[in-house]
Amino acid sequence: MTSVHALRCLLGIMKREYLRFLNQRERFIAALVRPLLWLLIFATGFRAILGVSIIEPYETYIPYEVYITPGLIAMIQLFNGMQSSLSMVYDREMGSMRTLLVSPVPRWYLLFCRLLAGTLVSILQSYAFLLVAALFDIRAPALGYVALLPALIVTGLMLGAMGMVLSSMIRQLENFAGIMNFVIFPMFFLSSALYPLWRIQESSDLLYRLCILNPFTYAVELIRFSLYLKTNGAAAAVVVVAFMGFAAIAVYAYDPARGILSRKGTGE
């Protein structure tokens, strides 16, 4: 595979995902409405209870709406990762996945291109959400929006790779909704997206330990620290390692000779 072939493959897959995204306006609207409901309605009730929360990058008291904004950005990426994996299940059922995987381009590179394309879509959705949030006077430092980009790329890749692993385990499209609910909501609620970890630890040591074991927690923290121009090396390391682990499993699972798909007899 030459560099020209690699670039052509990447651009082709990205164009396909971009066109699919444009043709699914409901997906974009849902990606904005869902976190906005949490931000404008759910946060109002919790602000009455919590008042203000401590956030580590600021090391001071801030409004609850500001605290949960990074968690809602991570929610967008989590749902997008699941949506991308849903499209892979659909492509496998329709046969288009077979056409993609039998190309002379290495399988791992094809999956990475698909993963990167989905991540770029989630980044567009995340910045659109931040733009709408700014209209409600929920803003981060100006440079934070720039510093956020690398964090969104890494966390998007990790969550997309996790969704890719899930897609390899699902044979039928109608089974995907249950799997999504089984994965998305526990990961979201057992994280620091809505509550500081120290508050969770005060409430339940068991829940705190589950949050610590949840890779989504580190995605939230990496986004939160980056958005407010701080560094969290531990969160970055966990996200990168988790991405590499999920990506390796996905490449193995989509290998028709050795992976999960071969044991299911899909022939993909």
Backbone bond lengths (Angstrom), bond angles and torsions (degrees), N, CA, C in turn:
res aa  C-N    CA-C-N  psi(-1)  N-CA   C-N-CA  omega(-1)  CA-C   N-CA-C  phi
1 M - - - 1.470 - - 1.522 109.64 -
2 T 1.322 117.12 121.48 1.458 121.61 178.28 1.525 109.86 -85.72
3 S 1.330 114.92 170.11 1.463 119.75 179.07 1.529 111.06 -65.29
4 V 1.342 116.23 -32.18 1.467 119.98 178.54 1.528 110.01 -65.82
5 H 1.331 116.92 -43.25 1.467 121.04 178.29 1.525 110.85 -64.21
6 A 1.325 115.74 -40.87 1.458 119.67 -179.63 1.526 111.26 -63.70
7 L 1.342 115.70 -43.80 1.463 119.65 179.74 1.528 111.05 -66.52
8 R 1.334 116.64 -40.55 1.460 119.97 179.76 1.530 110.57 -64.01
9 C 1.309 116.31 -39.70 1.466 120.43 178.16 1.525 110.77 -64.43
10 L 1.327 116.68 -45.40 1.457 120.91 -179.88 1.520 111.45 -61.53
11 L 1.331 116.69 -47.76 1.459 120.28 -178.45 1.530 111.29 -65.39
12 G 1.329 116.50 -36.81 1.455 119.90 179.52 1.513 112.23 -64.86
13 I 1.330 116.84 -44.99 1.468 120.71 179.96 1.524 110.60 -68.44
14 M 1.334 116.98 -39.83 1.456 119.73 178.82 1.524 111.21 -65.13
15 K 1.326 116.65 -39.65 1.461 119.89 178.00 1.519 110.62 -63.70
16 R 1.324 116.85 -40.13 1.465 120.85 179.25 1.525 111.24 -62.95
17 E 1.328 116.43 -44.77 1.462 119.66 179.12 1.520 111.66 -67.17
18 Y 1.332 116.32 -36.88 1.465 120.67 179.76 1.528 110.73 -65.30
19 L 1.338 116.39 -44.69 1.463 120.28 179.01 1.522 111.02 -66.00
20 R 1.317 116.18 -38.26 1.469 119.41 177.02 1.520 110.25 -62.87
21 F 1.316 116.68 -40.67 1.458 120.76 179.51 1.522 111.04 -64.78
22 L 1.342 117.00 -42.09 1.464 120.53 179.56 1.524 111.73 -64.76
23 N 1.325 116.69 -33.37 1.458 120.40 -179.66 1.524 113.14 -81.11
24 Q 1.321 116.49 -6.97 1.471 120.89 178.48 1.525 108.91 -115.89
25 R 1.331 115.36 70.49 1.463 119.67 -177.41 1.523 111.73 -62.79
26 E 1.322 115.67 -31.40 1.467 118.63 179.51 1.529 111.03 -62.19
27 R 1.317 115.94 -33.05 1.467 120.00 178.33 1.515 111.26 -64.00
28 F 1.331 116.32 -42.56 1.467 120.21 179.61 1.525 110.83 -67.82
29 I 1.336 116.49 -42.66 1.462 120.33 179.87 1.528 110.55 -63.25
30 A 1.338 115.76 -43.94 1.468 119.47 179.50 1.517 111.17 -63.49
31 A 1.344 116.46 -36.41 1.464 119.88 -179.97 1.518 111.61 -64.85
32 L 1.347 117.62 -27.58 1.463 121.10 178.04 1.528 112.17 -88.94
33 V 1.326 116.34 -41.83 1.463 119.77 -175.16 1.516 111.55 -66.29
34 R 1.336 116.60 -41.46 1.463 120.07 -176.53 1.536 112.04 -57.84
35 P 1.334 120.73 -55.33 1.467 119.36 179.11 1.523 113.46 -68.01
36 L 1.353 117.10 -30.55 1.460 118.80 178.74 1.524 111.30 -66.25
37 L 1.324 117.09 -36.11 1.463 119.57 175.74 1.522 110.89 -62.14
38 W 1.329 116.24 -42.92 1.460 120.02 177.19 1.528 110.54 -64.46
39 L 1.315 116.16 -39.80 1.463 120.21 -175.50 1.521 112.05 -70.51
40 L 1.321 117.85 -42.40 1.461 121.44 -171.37 1.527 113.45 -95.19
41 I 1.324 117.70 -25.38 1.462 120.08 -177.05 1.523 111.46 -108.69
42 F 1.326 115.80 -53.98 1.462 119.18 -178.52 1.527 111.14 -63.13
43 A 1.335 116.67 -41.67 1.459 120.06 -177.57 1.514 112.14 -65.16
44 T 1.331 117.26 -29.40 1.459 120.08 -179.94 1.526 111.07 -62.89
45 G 1.341 115.72 -43.20 1.456 119.03 178.95 1.515 112.54 -67.86
46 F 1.324 117.02 -40.32 1.455 119.34 -178.95 1.520 112.30 -73.53
47 R 1.324 116.46 -26.07 1.461 118.50 177.10 1.524 110.16 -65.73
48 A 1.324 116.06 -33.38 1.466 119.84 177.84 1.528 111.07 -66.34
49 I 1.355 115.50 -28.57 1.459 119.42 -179.35 1.525 111.46 -88.36
50 L 1.353 115.17 -47.83 1.456 119.90 -174.31 1.521 113.39 -90.32
51 G 1.339 115.90 -26.72 1.458 119.88 -176.98 1.508 110.95 72.75
52 V 1.310 116.67 -81.41 1.455 122.78 176.84 1.512 108.04 -136.22
53 S 1.324 116.08 160.05 1.455 120.51 -179.00 1.510 109.32 -127.97
54 I 1.320 116.08 156.94 1.458 120.96 176.67 1.515 108.62 -91.77
55 I 1.291 117.13 128.84 1.459 122.26 177.49 1.526 107.80 -118.68
56 E 1.305 117.69 131.09 1.460 121.57 -171.83 1.528 114.13 -61.38
57 P 1.355 119.15 -41.61 1.471 116.39 -179.48 1.523 113.22 -59.47
58 Y 1.338 116.73 -35.56 1.459 119.71 -179.94 1.522 112.50 -84.61
59 E 1.336 115.79 -30.78 1.463 121.88 -174.42 1.528 110.44 54.63
60 T 1.310 115.43 39.38 1.455 120.80 178.99 1.512 108.09 -156.32
61 Y 1.321 116.53 -178.12 1.459 120.85 179.86 1.523 110.06 -88.46
62 I 1.328 115.35 135.40 1.463 120.84 179.37 1.513 108.99 -137.57
63 P 1.335 118.67 160.94 1.462 121.01 177.53 1.525 111.47 -62.00
64 Y 1.309 116.07 150.01 1.454 121.27 -177.38 1.528 111.28 -62.99
65 E 1.348 117.07 -35.61 1.463 119.99 179.42 1.529 111.16 -60.38
66 V 1.321 116.42 -37.84 1.459 120.39 179.02 1.520 110.31 -68.91
67 Y 1.333 115.85 -37.47 1.468 119.19 -178.38 1.524 112.08 -63.67
68 I 1.352 117.18 -43.59 1.461 118.87 -173.04 1.523 113.54 -84.03
69 T 1.345 118.42 -7.88 1.464 120.03 -178.88 1.527 112.40 -57.02
70 P 1.343 120.89 -47.55 1.474 119.12 176.55 1.520 113.17 -60.15
71 G 1.328 117.24 -36.66 1.455 119.44 177.76 1.512 112.08 -64.57
72 L 1.327 116.91 -34.89 1.456 120.32 178.89 1.534 111.26 -73.68
73 I 1.323 116.44 -31.02 1.469 119.67 173.34 1.532 109.41 -63.70
74 A 1.333 115.88 -44.06 1.463 119.75 177.18 1.526 110.90 -63.86
75 M 1.341 117.32 -33.21 1.462 120.42 176.06 1.523 110.78 -61.44
76 I 1.334 116.61 -42.14 1.461 120.69 178.02 1.525 110.07 -58.60
77 Q 1.332 115.86 -44.71 1.460 118.93 -178.93 1.526 111.55 -68.77
78 L 1.321 116.69 -34.79 1.463 119.85 178.76 1.526 110.61 -65.01
79 F 1.331 117.01 -47.81 1.458 120.26 179.39 1.529 110.73 -65.35
80 N 1.326 117.16 -37.49 1.460 118.94 178.79 1.519 111.29 -65.52
81 G 1.347 116.30 -39.24 1.460 119.44 176.73 1.518 111.87 -60.82
82 M 1.339 116.28 -39.27 1.460 120.00 177.86 1.531 111.22 -69.72
83 Q 1.342 116.64 -38.29 1.462 120.23 178.13 1.528 110.90 -64.27
84 S 1.326 116.31 -40.17 1.463 119.83 178.82 1.519 111.02 -64.15
85 S 1.324 116.31 -40.24 1.455 119.15 178.22 1.521 111.10 -69.37
86 L 1.339 116.89 -31.58 1.460 120.29 174.99 1.526 110.40 -62.06
87 S 1.332 116.39 -41.51 1.463 119.46 178.95 1.521 111.20 -65.04
88 M 1.345 117.52 -30.48 1.458 120.03 177.27 1.521 110.85 -69.15
89 V 1.327 117.19 -37.61 1.461 120.22 175.69 1.522 109.66 -63.44
90 Y 1.329 115.82 -42.25 1.466 120.33 179.06 1.529 110.67 -63.45
91 D 1.332 116.46 -44.57 1.462 120.08 179.60 1.526 111.05 -62.81
92 R 1.324 116.51 -34.86 1.460 119.34 179.46 1.529 111.15 -68.19
93 E 1.332 116.00 -38.80 1.458 119.74 178.69 1.529 111.47 -69.67
94 M 1.333 116.62 -36.16 1.462 120.34 -177.85 1.533 112.63 -81.75
95 G 1.333 117.52 -13.83 1.452 120.96 178.19 1.507 115.35 96.59
96 S 1.336 117.81 -8.87 1.470 119.27 -179.15 1.521 112.06 -70.07
97 M 1.324 117.28 -24.74 1.460 120.04 176.98 1.522 110.49 -65.65
98 R 1.330 116.85 -36.59 1.459 120.20 178.53 1.532 110.93 -61.29
99 T 1.339 115.38 -43.13 1.462 119.97 179.93 1.523 111.01 -61.00
100 L 1.328 116.00 -38.33 1.460 120.46 -178.74 1.526 111.25 -70.18
101 L 1.335 116.10 -43.15 1.461 119.78 -172.14 1.529 113.51 -77.93
102 V 1.331 117.83 -19.06 1.463 119.18 179.50 1.523 112.28 -89.04
103 S 1.330 117.49 3.33 1.460 120.18 177.74 1.532 108.91 -69.15
104 P 1.348 117.29 159.31 1.476 119.93 -178.58 1.530 113.90 -70.81
105 V 1.314 117.32 -8.15 1.463 120.15 178.23 1.522 109.27 -71.28
106 P 1.335 119.42 139.97 1.464 120.83 -179.66 1.531 112.30 -55.30
107 R 1.317 114.29 141.17 1.459 119.99 -176.11 1.516 112.07 -60.07
108 W 1.333 117.77 -40.33 1.456 120.14 -178.15 1.527 110.75 -63.85
109 Y 1.341 116.28 -34.47 1.464 119.58 -179.83 1.526 110.57 -71.78
110 L 1.317 117.73 -38.28 1.461 121.16 176.68 1.522 110.91 -60.71
111 L 1.330 115.89 -44.78 1.465 119.57 179.94 1.520 110.88 -66.35
112 F 1.341 116.63 -37.78 1.459 119.28 178.82 1.527 110.77 -65.86
113 C 1.338 117.24 -40.40 1.466 119.94 178.02 1.524 110.44 -62.11
114 R 1.311 116.26 -42.52 1.458 120.29 178.32 1.532 110.12 -63.22
115 L 1.316 115.21 -40.27 1.462 120.72 179.71 1.521 111.44 -66.08
116 L 1.320 116.95 -44.00 1.457 121.30 179.85 1.523 111.22 -65.36
117 A 1.320 117.10 -39.30 1.464 120.39 178.94 1.523 110.91 -62.61
118 G 1.330 117.26 -43.47 1.456 120.54 177.35 1.522 112.44 -64.63
119 T 1.333 116.17 -35.62 1.464 120.37 179.27 1.525 110.74 -65.70
120 L 1.320 117.45 -41.49 1.467 120.55 179.33 1.520 111.17 -63.64
121 V 1.324 117.03 -36.25 1.463 120.06 175.96 1.519 110.44 -63.68
122 S 1.332 117.23 -42.00 1.467 120.31 179.62 1.516 111.63 -66.36
123 I 1.333 117.36 -31.36 1.465 120.63 177.99 1.524 110.20 -67.52
124 L 1.320 116.84 -41.88 1.460 120.13 176.36 1.530 110.92 -60.24
125 Q 1.304 117.15 -41.98 1.453 121.17 178.78 1.525 111.19 -65.59
126 S 1.326 117.11 -38.84 1.463 121.22 -178.42 1.524 111.37 -65.52
127 Y 1.325 116.90 -44.40 1.460 119.21 179.87 1.524 111.62 -70.82
128 A 1.335 117.17 -30.58 1.464 119.35 174.43 1.526 110.16 -64.71
129 F 1.330 116.73 -39.64 1.468 120.54 176.98 1.525 111.04 -64.12
130 L 1.326 117.37 -42.28 1.464 120.61 178.91 1.523 111.22 -63.59
131 L 1.323 116.27 -35.64 1.461 120.30 177.97 1.524 110.57 -64.65
132 V 1.323 116.71 -45.37 1.463 119.95 178.14 1.526 110.39 -65.97
133 A 1.327 118.14 -40.15 1.460 121.01 178.62 1.525 111.46 -61.80
134 A 1.342 116.53 -35.44 1.464 119.73 178.58 1.523 111.51 -63.82
135 L 1.327 117.03 -28.57 1.466 120.17 177.48 1.525 111.37 -66.44
136 F 1.316 116.59 -22.27 1.465 122.10 176.65 1.530 111.24 -99.22
137 D 1.330 115.70 19.54 1.468 123.13 176.30 1.530 112.70 64.52
138 I 1.315 116.40 32.62 1.463 121.76 174.70 1.520 106.11 -110.41
139 R 1.321 115.96 99.12 1.464 121.00 -171.82 1.517 110.74 -128.70
140 A 1.329 113.86 156.89 1.458 122.97 173.46 1.529 108.11 -111.67
141 P 1.340 118.66 171.04 1.468 119.40 173.68 1.524 111.20 -55.99
142 A 1.315 116.89 146.04 1.470 121.23 -175.31 1.525 112.07 -56.12
143 L 1.335 117.23 -44.37 1.455 120.08 179.60 1.522 112.27 -70.99
144 G 1.330 116.01 -17.55 1.458 119.12 178.68 1.514 112.84 -63.19
145 Y 1.334 116.73 -31.88 1.457 120.03 178.96 1.528 111.28 -67.22
146 V 1.331 116.17 -29.26 1.464 120.40 176.80 1.528 110.12 -78.65
147 A 1.328 115.96 -45.19 1.459 120.31 -179.78 1.528 111.74 -65.08
148 L 1.322 116.32 -21.60 1.458 120.80 -178.75 1.523 112.31 -70.21
149 L 1.338 117.94 -28.09 1.454 121.33 -172.48 1.532 113.73 -57.39
150 P 1.348 119.80 -49.81 1.476 118.11 178.54 1.527 112.55 -60.30
151 A 1.327 116.66 -36.99 1.471 119.47 178.67 1.521 110.69 -64.81
152 L 1.336 117.43 -39.92 1.462 120.37 178.95 1.524 111.52 -65.66
153 I 1.321 116.78 -35.90 1.462 119.91 178.81 1.520 110.40 -64.66
154 V 1.330 116.67 -48.28 1.463 120.20 -176.51 1.527 111.26 -67.94
155 T 1.335 116.76 -46.31 1.465 119.02 -179.63 1.528 111.36 -67.27
156 G 1.341 116.90 -36.29 1.460 119.65 177.07 1.518 111.70 -63.52
157 L 1.318 116.88 -40.48 1.456 120.53 177.63 1.526 111.13 -64.70
158 M 1.315 116.85 -41.62 1.458 120.00 -179.66 1.526 111.54 -63.55
159 L 1.339 116.53 -48.91 1.457 120.30 -177.70 1.527 111.02 -69.93
160 G 1.324 117.18 -33.87 1.455 119.92 175.54 1.517 111.81 -66.95
161 A 1.334 116.95 -39.94 1.465 120.04 177.75 1.523 110.98 -65.48
162 M 1.321 116.71 -36.72 1.461 119.96 176.43 1.528 110.54 -63.15
163 G 1.333 116.35 -43.42 1.456 120.09 176.94 1.517 111.87 -63.51
164 M 1.324 116.73 -35.03 1.461 120.63 178.38 1.520 111.14 -65.01
165 V 1.322 116.36 -37.90 1.465 120.23 176.34 1.524 110.10 -63.20
166 L 1.328 116.21 -43.28 1.461 119.74 178.93 1.530 111.17 -63.00
167 S 1.336 116.60 -40.44 1.459 119.33 -178.94 1.518 111.82 -63.10
168 S 1.334 117.18 -29.08 1.461 120.13 -179.94 1.525 112.00 -73.09
169 M 1.327 116.80 -18.03 1.466 121.01 -177.70 1.514 113.69 -94.84
170 I 1.333 116.95 -6.01 1.463 121.28 -173.72 1.522 109.10 -107.98
171 R 1.321 116.62 125.40 1.456 121.15 -177.43 1.528 111.90 -89.43
172 Q 1.334 116.97 -34.49 1.454 120.05 -174.73 1.522 110.26 -121.98
173 L 1.317 115.56 142.73 1.455 121.85 -175.83 1.522 112.13 -61.92
174 E 1.331 117.60 -36.33 1.458 120.24 -176.31 1.526 112.81 -69.43
175 N 1.316 118.02 -15.61 1.465 120.76 177.96 1.520 112.88 -83.49
176 F 1.336 116.32 -8.34 1.457 119.29 -171.38 1.524 112.85 -73.26
177 A 1.341 117.42 -33.72 1.468 119.75 -176.98 1.520 111.17 -60.86
178 G 1.331 116.55 -43.09 1.456 119.34 179.23 1.512 112.55 -64.67
179 I 1.327 116.54 -40.10 1.460 120.43 178.41 1.521 110.49 -64.28
180 M 1.327 116.86 -41.19 1.466 120.68 179.13 1.525 111.07 -59.16
181 N 1.328 116.47 -47.64 1.464 119.63 -179.47 1.517 111.51 -65.56
182 F 1.319 116.32 -34.05 1.456 120.42 -179.97 1.531 111.66 -69.18
183 V 1.334 116.30 -27.02 1.466 120.71 -177.26 1.522 112.00 -98.36
184 I 1.337 116.89 -47.69 1.464 120.71 -170.80 1.519 112.04 -64.13
185 F 1.319 117.17 -54.22 1.459 119.24 -172.59 1.524 113.42 -67.29
186 P 1.340 120.36 -43.66 1.470 117.80 173.97 1.517 113.34 -59.88
187 M 1.342 117.20 -40.77 1.464 119.31 -179.94 1.521 111.24 -64.89
188 F 1.327 116.38 -39.17 1.463 119.69 -177.25 1.526 111.67 -71.07
189 F 1.323 117.08 -47.29 1.463 119.68 -176.01 1.526 112.25 -75.46
190 L 1.329 117.77 -29.49 1.466 120.53 177.88 1.525 109.58 -92.00
191 S 1.313 115.57 55.25 1.459 121.71 179.37 1.527 108.22 -150.57
192 S 1.327 115.46 -177.16 1.464 120.54 179.21 1.521 111.23 -94.10
193 A 1.348 117.23 19.65 1.457 120.08 -178.02 1.518 112.12 -66.17
194 L 1.327 117.74 -37.42 1.459 121.93 -175.72 1.518 113.59 -109.13
195 Y 1.329 117.52 -24.47 1.456 120.60 -175.88 1.521 109.24 -137.65
196 P 1.325 118.26 143.93 1.463 120.40 174.02 1.526 110.42 -62.22
197 L 1.310 116.74 146.80 1.459 120.59 -178.28 1.526 112.11 -60.68
198 W 1.331 116.26 -33.11 1.462 117.63 -178.16 1.524 110.93 -69.01
199 R 1.322 117.76 -30.85 1.463 119.82 175.60 1.524 111.23 -70.34
200 I 1.319 116.55 -38.14 1.458 119.96 177.26 1.517 110.15 -64.47
201 Q 1.315 117.05 -40.50 1.469 120.49 179.46 1.518 111.19 -64.73
202 E 1.333 116.99 -37.25 1.462 119.90 176.85 1.525 111.87 -64.28
203 S 1.329 116.50 -31.97 1.452 120.92 -178.30 1.521 112.54 -81.85
204 S 1.340 116.76 -46.13 1.464 120.44 -176.61 1.518 109.32 -156.06
205 D 1.305 115.49 122.20 1.463 119.53 178.77 1.528 110.82 -68.68
206 L 1.341 117.73 -32.08 1.457 121.31 178.67 1.527 110.86 -65.08
207 L 1.336 116.49 -46.73 1.468 119.75 178.19 1.519 111.05 -62.31
208 Y 1.323 116.10 -37.48 1.460 120.42 178.96 1.529 110.62 -62.28
209 R 1.326 117.09 -42.64 1.459 120.39 179.47 1.530 111.51 -65.95
210 L 1.334 116.40 -37.49 1.456 120.10 177.08 1.528 110.98 -65.52
211 C 1.326 116.19 -38.35 1.467 120.26 176.88 1.521 111.16 -63.70
212 I 1.320 116.56 -39.09 1.458 120.88 -179.73 1.527 110.87 -66.03
213 L 1.334 116.38 -33.12 1.460 120.38 -179.81 1.527 112.74 -82.00
214 N 1.312 117.47 -9.60 1.456 122.41 -175.93 1.533 110.10 -84.93
215 P 1.343 119.18 118.15 1.472 119.75 179.83 1.520 112.76 -63.79
216 F 1.328 117.39 -24.39 1.463 119.76 178.99 1.523 110.96 -64.82
217 T 1.330 117.45 -31.06 1.460 121.11 176.89 1.527 110.63 -57.20
218 Y 1.321 116.80 -43.11 1.456 120.79 -177.27 1.532 111.04 -73.61
219 A 1.339 116.67 -29.58 1.454 119.27 173.59 1.526 110.25 -64.49
220 V 1.332 116.62 -43.26 1.466 121.26 178.07 1.521 110.63 -62.15
221 E 1.323 116.80 -46.08 1.458 120.22 -177.84 1.526 111.83 -66.36
222 L 1.326 117.47 -37.55 1.459 119.77 178.13 1.519 110.51 -64.67
223 I 1.319 117.62 -42.75 1.457 121.23 177.26 1.519 110.42 -64.20
224 R 1.321 117.16 -43.94 1.468 121.78 -177.38 1.521 111.04 -62.45
225 F 1.301 117.60 -48.37 1.462 120.76 -178.35 1.526 111.13 -66.93
226 S 1.339 116.85 -40.39 1.464 119.72 -179.75 1.517 111.16 -64.94
227 L 1.334 116.55 -40.85 1.458 120.71 -177.71 1.519 111.35 -62.69
228 Y 1.329 116.60 -29.33 1.462 120.30 -179.10 1.530 112.08 -109.49
229 L 1.372 114.37 27.61 1.470 122.27 169.23 1.519 112.85 59.85
230 K 1.315 116.49 37.54 1.451 121.86 174.68 1.514 109.67 -120.51
231 T 1.326 116.50 169.21 1.465 122.08 -177.56 1.515 110.18 -117.52
232 N 1.322 115.40 135.27 1.453 121.59 174.42 1.526 107.11 -131.90
233 G 1.333 115.04 88.43 1.452 120.46 -176.24 1.513 113.59 -62.86
234 A 1.327 117.11 -37.12 1.462 120.47 -179.35 1.520 111.09 -64.06
235 A 1.341 116.54 -44.32 1.460 120.05 179.11 1.527 110.51 -63.70
236 A 1.338 117.13 -42.27 1.463 120.40 179.72 1.521 111.20 -61.99
237 A 1.334 116.24 -42.03 1.461 120.09 -179.21 1.527 111.32 -64.80
238 V 1.320 117.26 -43.28 1.464 120.61 -179.88 1.526 110.55 -64.05
239 V 1.337 117.19 -42.47 1.467 120.71 -179.31 1.527 110.40 -63.39
240 V 1.319 117.46 -43.77 1.467 120.81 -179.46 1.524 110.42 -64.78
241 V 1.323 117.12 -45.19 1.470 120.62 -179.89 1.528 110.63 -64.24
242 A 1.335 116.29 -41.58 1.466 119.78 178.49 1.521 110.73 -63.41
243 F 1.327 117.08 -41.34 1.462 120.23 177.46 1.518 111.10 -60.13
244 M 1.320 117.09 -46.89 1.462 120.63 -179.78 1.526 110.70 -61.88
245 G 1.330 116.57 -40.02 1.457 119.83 179.31 1.518 112.36 -65.75
246 F 1.342 116.76 -48.78 1.465 120.36 179.26 1.525 110.89 -63.42
247 A 1.328 117.21 -39.77 1.459 120.53 -179.16 1.524 110.88 -64.62
248 A 1.329 116.88 -41.14 1.467 120.27 179.07 1.527 110.70 -63.84
249 I 1.328 116.58 -41.26 1.466 119.92 178.51 1.525 110.49 -64.89
250 A 1.336 116.67 -40.13 1.465 120.36 -179.49 1.520 111.01 -64.17
251 V 1.338 117.41 -43.51 1.459 120.49 179.07 1.528 110.02 -61.80
252 Y 1.312 116.81 -42.64 1.466 120.46 178.08 1.524 110.82 -64.60
253 A 1.346 116.56 -42.76 1.463 120.55 -176.19 1.516 112.31 -66.54
254 Y 1.333 117.37 -31.58 1.458 120.61 -179.00 1.526 112.70 -91.78
255 D 1.326 117.39 10.28 1.452 121.23 173.13 1.523 107.85 -85.66
256 P 1.337 119.00 114.26 1.469 120.29 -175.10 1.520 113.49 -65.25
257 A 1.325 117.89 -19.31 1.459 120.00 -178.09 1.524 112.79 -86.33
258 R 1.346 116.08 -29.29 1.459 118.67 -173.53 1.516 114.03 -125.98
259 G 1.328 117.11 -24.25 1.457 120.24 -167.46 1.514 115.03 -81.01
260 I 1.326 113.64 -170.62 1.455 122.18 -177.41 1.519 110.83 -64.09
261 L 1.332 116.34 -36.56 1.456 119.66 -177.14 1.516 111.75 -62.47
262 S 1.331 117.59 -35.59 1.454 119.94 -179.03 1.517 111.08 -66.55
263 R 1.325 117.15 -36.49 1.463 120.77 -179.57 1.524 111.35 -72.21
264 K 1.344 116.44 -20.64 1.447 120.19 177.72 1.527 112.22 -89.64
265 G 1.334 115.23 -9.76 1.447 118.52 177.35 1.508 114.65 73.62
266 T 1.335 116.96 27.50 1.460 119.53 -179.36 1.516 111.99 -79.14
267 G 1.322 115.32 -27.26 1.460 118.77 -179.60 1.506 113.72 78.73
268 E 1.336 117.75 7.63 1.461 119.69 -178.86 1.515 110.18 -82.43
